[in-house]
Amino acid sequence: MARYLNEDDIELYAIEMLAGLGYAYLPGAEIAPDGSHEERKSFKDAILVKRLRAAIARLNPNLPPSAREDALRKVIVHETTDLVLNNKRFHRFLIEGVDVEYSDGSGSVRYAKARIIDFADPEANDWLAVNQYTIKEEAGERRPDLLVFINGLPIALFEFKNPTDPKATILSAFNQLQTYKHDLPGLLAYNELLVVADGTHARMGALTADWERFSAWKREDGAAVPVEIEPLVNEVFEKRRLLDILRSFVLFETTTPANKILAAYHQYYGVNKALERTIAATAAGGDRRIGVFWHTQGSGKSLSMTFYASKIAQQPELENPTLVVLTDPNDLDDQLFGQFMRCAELLRQTPEQAESREVLRTALAVASGHIIFTTIQKFLPETAGERYPAVTQRRNVIVIADEAHRSQYGFGAHMDEGSGKLTYGFARHLHDALPNASFIGFTGTPVELTDHNTRTVFGNYIDVYDVRRAVEDGSTVPIYYEARVVRVDLDAKKVSYLDEEFEDITEGQEEDEKRRAASRWSQLEALVGAEARIEEIAGDIVEHFERRQKGFDFEGKAMIVCMSRRICARIYQAIVARRPAWHDDADERGVLKVVMTGSASDEPALQPHIRNKSRRRAIEKRFKDPADSLKLVIVRDMWLTGFDVPALHTMYVDKPMKGHSLVQAIARVNRVFKTKAGGLVVDYFGIMADLKSALATYADSGGKGEPVLNEEDAVAVLQRDYEVVRGMFHGFPYQAYLEGNTAAKMLGLNKGADHILGLEDGKSRFLRACESLAKGFSLASTSAYARGIADEVAFFRGVRATIVKVSGGAGQSLEEIDLALQQLVSEAVGARGIVDVLAQSGIARPDISVFSDEFLDELAGVEQRNLAREMLERLLRDEIKVRSRRNAVQARKFSDMLVEAIARYENRSLTTVQLIEHLIEFAKELRDEPKRAEAMGLSEDELAFYDALAQSKSAVEVLGDETLRTIARELLKSIRENATIDWNLREGVRAAVRLRIKKLLRKYKYPPDATENATDQVLEQAELLCKDAA
């Protein structure tokens, strides 16, 4: 039967593309021993010796023949039997040249580097493609499909599979390469790129890469193509690009065993864009804002930073630059620094850490280029209010900021209320210390459109590689979300006195402070840290994790994120109480550990979990090892950014998080690992609303366009806002205070606040205007106009702070109030089980990825998403409104506030589903209300009066149900017969109705102590009834 396509056709197609790129082609049989164009003396020869010898002579004309032969011998002969070590040695030869020594004419020994490849001039090299290259080594004979030689060195190997055979997959080609590692170590010692392909798919990887790290190569825009081998060959094997990849985008990490890494296409294109922007920004006339490099979490951002540092360090235009890497102050275990240290060979230098201001200043003063790691806080002056002195005027200083979207990157000035001195944002101190430096920011999450500081300091996007592309490319796995809401009950006996206790605790506080304190504890610590809730969650985590482990063909890892160190410790105790075998005092043993920092002054319950940096690193090493018995860790803030554990498949979240921090945290589970199809975020706290809000930034950004700040427009906005605030100080000579000493400045704040408070509606007008001014200043903070008014803006903001402060009240501190409220509320809170929200709602559980197209489409289509919800809300709201006119029996005190806090807590999870669940339950109660009335032999109006009367437990016990029903019927009859139009608005008639109610209650011997309250309840109900009748 005629064939359509097979692997030979794909092989020839690849050869044709290589020929189109300028490669010569020879069949393996022709250059074999005894072939028509013999280039090998033996089938054991891995390299083409004649071509390599000629290249060494051509590229090193100044070396004597003996030195050139010495270089050739070192390349041919391997020093060890370890494939990876031999490959690492060859890669060093390829990039740096081969060390040789020789005697000159005078007898002196000379040392030199013999080049075996020319990176500057592609055409100075010999490019050759050879197919069906038979090679014999100790394990036997093999015939790779296609080899690419540069100067006789087999740097790339292709393995093809039949596109029409369903069993012949690229995975089977990958497995064949693993066999080659065993059978052909001599050939693969020279390998830089491994390629597997069939008619549709093509993947490329490094020698030590697992299958998960073999990836497609796409064109710069990332668009999918029907035949993946086309961009892989045409883009990667373009001569100049291939040389660039070999030189700057292949590295060995100094791990045991050594790990060889090849950049993915998005890293290659992104880093080279950043290089171009760096050269432009640092040149004379450049604005020194290189830009923001946004590559999503888990896609190799830290490696991209390493590739970038390596490239710019070699760039001749930058004249041996100094790189200052600003790391996250929460990265207490130096994750990024560790990555750079493991890649020191690629960087060709050893990075240093500046752990103090003195070390930082000394390092920056050195003119020669090096890489310095520090935190932005090190650029704070030693005395508040001072400006950081300039350390160097060089233009070839590059500041690299990790996670460059933090509010700390500001230029604004603030007046300290205690000293009256001006303090400045970190960006101001950075620019003061390094006035001619250029700035680039790397981030795993997008910069929000309202984040003006980040763009002011760094500029606009350089390159965007978002979540959707990462998942499509297989760089990351999807993240799935599961809400496991913890229902919270209130102990009725405890609730009854919460109002009074709350009033006692907050006595002497202003109302805003009371609400703030109660809200903080009601919604967060009191609910999250309640003992019953912790017990419930701990039990659920144990059961859930054990079930989850059974679902994989590998033993993965999980992380529990809590909102406080105290809760971390309590969750630990609750878990080990259920699984004692998971605990071990020794760091090197145990299934479960808490990772936190602390000191000897911390409470005793925390002490067993507090470790120094070296002990934490030992725990980290265990957790990163898939085979280690440490499977679960509990954290508060640590390991939530820049922490890479591919085997981590589940994160249990019981902590409020928003924005960048939330997206960064959950991305810990998106790493590719073996058969892991996705990571799971299990939500006990209710973060879904915040998660949707954070993810909306992805939908808004999407890599489309760059929001450019127009300085002229920004200055116009600032001028307008400045004139408004300045006008409010008309007649007040505040300039005199700006130029005075500390005492005068402090007096100026008080007098300025007094002046504003003396204006008509001055407080509210000034606070609004000052807030607008602050935003306008951030937009134009680098302009000459902004610098000219910076001190005045700081004074205005100082006056604002003074007004806010004096408007508050005295009394206990918020910390003291919080502690008392925590104890009070915790007593009343009890958990009543983990709820599978979707199952309880009668909705089939979908495995919806929070980063899937469907989910993002939902975010983008806000109107459609809310349509169904809005319709249901409106229908139910109308029904509730009708019902509320006929039955109003409940009064709310502080206990209402607590219940409302619980509702907000629950509604933060799966917002739409949770809202529908509550409304459906309420709708069922409303629907069944007539049935209750019918069962009691009452009309709905009579039932409303019955409910009002039955609020008194003593009345129910003394009179009984039948008597209360009789009273309800008579009340309804009396009110309907005697009520006149607008009776509730006429005090005389209203008093008469009240009197009739009391007489009727006395007639049936309603408990006297409950009569007054029952009369009020009935009167309120009567008003609703008559309004409805009208």
Protein Blocks (a to p, Z undefined) as FASTA:
>chain_A
ZZfbdfklmmmmmmmmmmmnopacddfklmmghiablcbfbfklmbdfklmmmmmmmmmm
mbcfklmmmmmmmmmpcfbfcfklmmmmmmmmmmnopadddddfkopacdddddfbdfkl
mmlpccdddehiacddfkbccddfbdcdeehiafbccddddfklmklcfklmmmmmmmmm
mmmmmlmmmpcbdcdddfkbccdddfklcfklgccdddfkopacfblmlmmmmmmmpmkl
mmmmmmmmcccddbdddddddddfklmmmmmmmmmmmmmmmmghiahinbjcdddehilp
mmmmmmmmmmmmmpmkloopaddddddfklmnommmmmmmmmmmmnopacdddfbfklmm
mmmmpmbdcdddddfklmpcfbghiacddfbfcfkbccddehiabfklcfbdcddfklop
acddfklmmmmmmmmbccddddfbdcdfklmklmmmnopcfbdcdfklmmmnomaccddd
ddddddddddfklmmmmmmmmmmmmgoiafklmmmmmmmmmmmmmmmmpmklmmmmmmmm
mmmmmmmmmmpcbdcddddddfbfklmmmmmmmmmmmmmmlpcfbfkgcjbdcdddddfk
bcfklmmmpccfklmmmmmmmmmpmkbmblbdcdfkgokgopacfklmbdcddbdcehjl
lmmmmmmmmccehjbfbdcdddfkopmlmmmmmmmmmmmnnonajadddfklmmmmmmmm
mmmmmmmmgoiafklmmmmcfklmmmmmmmmmmmmmmpghklmmmmmmmmmmmmmmmmmm
mpmklmmmmmmmmmmmmmmmmmmmmmmccdddfklmmmmmmmmmmmmpccebjadfklmn
opacddddfkbmklmmmmmmmmlmmmmmmmmmmmmmmmmmmmmmmocfbccdfklmmmmm
mmmmmmmgokllmmmmmmmmmmmmmmmmmmmmmmnopafklmmmmmmmmmpmklmmmnom
mlmmmmmmmmmmmmmmmpcghklmpmklmmmmmmmmmmmmmmnopafklmmmmmmmmmmm
mmmmmmmmZZ
